[in-house]
Amino acid sequence: MLDGEVRATVPGPTTATAATWRIAIELRVRFTPGAGTPAIERTIRRESDFLGGTDPLETEGRRALALRRAAADAGRELLRALER
């Protein structure tokens, strides 16, 4: 059985001029292979920076891409951890 949760932080500026922003994703997973087998628990956090755009729509697009990039990295790491 696989049980878990995914959380993303609210994007926040990393510079005083808000030219660069950061978003993070955190995966918490508990995998129980079967009866009598100990559960495997992992917490994986990945952060990604993105540039602010010239308008809100461009900034949102860049945020979505940064979030997708962080989620893909966290997913790969989770698969590696569960394969062991």
TIMARTOR-872442 format. One record per atom (N, C-alpha, C, O): residue in three letters; x, z, y. Coordinates in steps of 0.001 Angstrom, whole numbers, padded with zeros to 6 digits, always signed. Each point is the difference from the previous one (the first is absolute). Example, Ala and Ser with C-alpha at 12.3 -4.5 7.8 and 13.67 -1.06 7.14 Angstrom:
ALA+013190+007800-005690 ALA-000890+000000+001190 ALA+000900+000000+001200 ALA+001036+000665-000019 SER-001386-001385+001069 SER+000820+000060+001190 SER-000770+000730+001090 SER+000509+000169+001108 
//
This chain:
MET+000842+000000-001169 MET-000842+000000+001169 MET+000892+000000+001239 MET+001022+000685+000050 LEU-001421-001447+000920 LEU+000730-000105+001261 LEU-000904+000497+001117 LEU-001132-000460+000153 ASP+001645+001403+000623 ASP-000762+000574+001106 ASP+000919+000051+001210 ASP+001183+000313-000135 GLY-001706-000613+001301 GLY+000859+000037+001173 GLY-000738-000187+001298 GLY-001222-000141+000043 GLU+002011+000146+001021 GLU-000560-000228+001331 GLU+001028-000725+000854 GLU+001209+000137-000190 VAL-001722-000905+001129 VAL+000831-000760+000931 VAL-000380+000424+001406 VAL-001179+000039+000352 ARG+002186+000279+000447 ARG-000235+000376+001397 ARG+000920-000807+000907 ARG+001157-000259-000331 ALA-001687-000123+001457 ALA+000805-000670+001019 ALA-000062+000837+001273 ALA-001048+000550+000339 THR+002162-000459+000354 THR+000025+000758+001246 THR-000554-000862+001129 THR-000105-001220-000123 VAL-000236+001861+001196 VAL-000407-000712+001211 VAL+001278-000565+000626 VAL+000988+000722+000130 PRO-000992-001992+000255 PRO+001210-000564+000602 PRO+000376+000753+001276 PRO-000865+000420+000769 GLY+002145-000262-000566 GLY+000476+000683+001199 GLY+001183-000729+000598 GLY+000807-000572-000733 PRO-000687+000579+002044 PRO+001135-000676+000640 PRO+001306+000729-000318 PRO+000038+001227-000093 THR+001017-002001-000070 THR+001314+000579-000251 THR+000910-000128+001213 THR+001123+000503-000003 THR-001610-001176+001040 THR+000759-000133+001238 THR-000883+000419+001173 THR-001226+000011-000108 ALA+001848+000327+001205 ALA-000746+000453+001183 ALA-000898-001096+000573 ALA-001037+000295+000594 THR+001424-001534-000764 THR-000787-001113+000543 THR-001037-000525-000987 THR-000723-000949+000303 ALA+000649+001563-001484 ALA-000924-000404-001066 ALA+000239-001445-000444 ALA-000933-000695-000403 ALA+002179+000254+000478 ALA+000334-001340-000465 ALA+000097-000038-001524 ALA-000281-001026-000619 THR+000674+002132+000027 THR+000130+000104-001453 THR-000887+001128-000508 THR-000056+001077+000594 TRP-000632-001335-001690 TRP-000907+000964-000603 TRP+000411+000250-001443 TRP+000724-000801-000590 ARG-001185+001915+000020 ARG+000292+000342-001401 ARG-001288+000434-000683 ARG-000839+000694+000574 ILE+000716-001131-001825 ILE-001119+000424-000846 ILE+000582+000400-001350 ILE+001021-000542-000421 ALA-001659+001477-000251 ALA+000477+000464-001304 ALA-001150+000011-000999 ALA-001167+000146+000361 ILE+001534-000305-001621 ILE-000973+000076-001090 ILE+000550+000982-001029 ILE+001205+000052-000245 GLU-002103+000722-000352 GLU+000405+000975-001014 GLU-000898-000150-001216 GLU-001226+000018+000110 LEU+001856-000169-001281 LEU-000715-000086-001267 LEU+000240+001285-000775 LEU+001143+000430-000156 ARG-002203+000177-000324 ARG+000102+001166-000893 ARG-000698-000391-001296 ARG-001182-000343-000008 VAL+001938+000401-001088 VAL-000517-000486-001272 VAL+000271+001008-001107 VAL+001047+000647-000037 ARG-002011-000532-000856 ARG+000147+000824-001201 ARG-000422-000867-001180 ARG-001139-000464-000067 PHE+002076+000248-000872 PHE-000248-000831-001172 PHE+000089+000864-001240 PHE+001016+000650-000244 THR-002090-000646-000543 THR-000032+000737-001262 THR-000100-001033-001116 THR-001057-000599-000196 PRO+002159+000384-000546 PRO+000000-001044-001032 PRO-000972+000258-001150 PRO-000594-000945-000519 GLY+000422+002187+000114 GLY-000910+000299-001108 GLY-000031+001488-000275 GLY+000692+000777+000659 ALA-001496-000381-001631 ALA-000132+001415-000349 ALA+001332+000548-000500 ALA+000677-000626-000815 GLY-000317+001790+001309 GLY+001240+000645-000416 GLY+001248-000517+000680 GLY+001085+000539-000217 THR-001210-001566+001032 THR+001145-000559+000721 THR-000007+000540+001420 THR-001034-000031+000667 PRO+002171+000524-000196 PRO+000016+000541+001368 PRO-000282-001078+001053 PRO+000392-001157-000148 ALA-001067+001561+001189 ALA-000334-000918+001093 ALA+001236-000306+000841 ALA+000904+000825+000130 ILE-000889-002014+000431 ILE+001058-000422+000913 ILE-000610-000028+001389 ILE-001015-000662+000219 GLU+001626+001376+000724 GLU-000496+000028+001378 GLU+001068-000533+000937 GLU+001175+000345-000121 ARG-001587-001180+001044 ARG+000922-000568+000978 ARG-000669-000060+001365 ARG-001204-000234+000110 THR+002005+000451+000925 THR-000423-000218+001381 THR+001026-000928+000624 THR+001198+000282+000000 ILE-001682-001378+000523 ILE+000884-001013+000583 ILE-000456-000266+001421 ILE-001188-000206+000250 ARG+002133+000210+000682 ARG-000298-000250+001413 ARG+000893-001124+000503 ARG+001206-000007-000243 ARG-001802-000921+000932 ARG+000747-001098+000609 ARG-000451-000163+001443 ARG-001180+000156+000314 GLU+002129-000471+000560 GLU-000295-000237+001415 GLU+000398-001422+000359 GLU+000894-000586-000611 SER-001566+000050+001599 SER+000306-001344+000472 SER-000195-000060+001515 SER-000991+000503+000531 ASP+001938-001116+000143 ASP-000090-000186+001450 ASP-000538-001393+000310 ASP+000193-000940-000771 PHE-000865+000823+001902 PHE-000474-001299+000448 PHE+000011-000040+001522 PHE-000091+001032+000663 LEU+000202-002226-000128 LEU+000019-000189+001447 LEU-001424-000085+000535 LEU-000879-000575-000641 GLY+000661+001144+001804 GLY-001283-000153+000678 GLY-000131-001435+000489 GLY+000990-000637+000362 GLY-002206+000141-000356 GLY-000226-001375+000441 GLY-000352-000074+001472 GLY-000017+001009+000705 THR-000262-002217-000257 THR-000380-000208+001399 THR-001467+000356+000241 THR-000419+000169+001146 ASP-000360-000055-002221 ASP-001398+000418+000117 ASP-000367+000828-001235 ASP+000754+000002-000973 PRO-001881+000696+000986 PRO-000376+000868-001129 PRO-000138-000738-001333 PRO+000332+000556-001047 LEU-000812-001786+001071 LEU-000182-000754-001238 LEU+001346-000301-000661 LEU+000135+000117-001218 GLU+000839-000496+002006 GLU+001335-000271-000537 GLU+000635+001285-000551 GLU+000618-000012-001064 THR-000779+001108+001796 THR+000536+001284-000467 THR-000652+000401-001309 THR+000689+000466-000907 GLU-002003-000635+000783 GLU-000710+000337-001236 GLU+000477-000861-001159 GLU+000152+000494-001117 GLY+000082-001757+001365 GLY+000521-000877-001052 GLY+001363+000455-000481 GLY+000270+000001-001201 ARG+000580+000381+002118 ARG+001334+000491-000361 ARG-000095+001334-000744 ARG+000770+000252-000928 ARG-001718+000604+001337 ARG-000212+001276-000696 ARG-000442-000245-001434 ARG+000488+000653-000922 ALA-001402-001585+000732 ALA-000499-000313-001340 ALA+001127-000519-000899 ALA+000079+000369-001171 LEU+000783-001216+001713 LEU+001129-000506-000783 LEU+000984+001112-000350 LEU+000521+000035-001114 ALA-000264+000867+002050 ALA+000914+001120-000261 ALA-000586+000915-001071 ALA+000728+000482-000868 LEU-002028-000241+000922 LEU-000659+000840-000993 LEU+000058-000661-001380 LEU+000255+000669-001001 ARG-000488-001959+000954 ARG+000081-000735-001268 ARG+001409+000059-000582 ARG+000173+000163-001208 ARG+000829-000296+002071 ARG+001401+000069-000431 ARG+000326+001380-000577 ARG+000634+000099-001050 ALA-001063+000956+001729 ALA+000244+001367-000466 ALA-000736+000262-001312 ALA+000551+000643-000894 ALA-001778-001127+000765 ALA-000777+000198-001231 ALA+000641-000727-001178 ALA+000035+000536-001107 ALA+000467-001735+001324 ALA+000660-000741-001074 ALA+001262+000726-000466 ALA+000252+000101-001200 ASP+000540+000403+002149 ASP+001209+000758-000359 ASP-000358+001255-000784 ASP+000646+000301-001004 ALA-001658+000434+001441 ALA-000423+001225-000678 ALA-000547-000322-001394 ALA+000256+000744-000947 GLY-000995-001824+000814 GLY-000537-000403-001304 GLY+001099-000340-000990 GLY-000069+000394-001164 ARG+001084-001125+001615 ARG+001137-000317-000866 ARG+000717+001263-000457 ARG+000351+000136-001172 GLU-000137+000789+002108 GLU+000658+001257-000335 GLU-000826+000809-000999 GLU+000555+000615-000911 LEU-001871-000615+001077 LEU-000876+000723-000918 LEU+000086-000594-001404 LEU+000085+000746-000975 LEU-000104-002057+000856 LEU+000109-000627-001317 LEU+001331+000346-000666 LEU+000040+000294-001195 ARG+001039-000328+001960 ARG+001315+000377-000549 ARG-000017+001440-000514 ARG+000535+000286-001070 ALA-001151+000616+001834 ALA-000038+001419-000389 ALA-000828+000205-001264 ALA+000355+000838-000829 LEU-001439-001572+000661 LEU-000851+000174-001169 LEU+000547-000699-001244 LEU-000379+000356-001115 GLU+001255-001336+001281 GLU+000593-000692-001135 GLU+001019+000872-000732 GLU+000285-000246-001172 ARG+000251+001230+001821 ARG+001057+000831-000608 ARG-000545+000939-001013 ARG+000754+000765-000601 
//
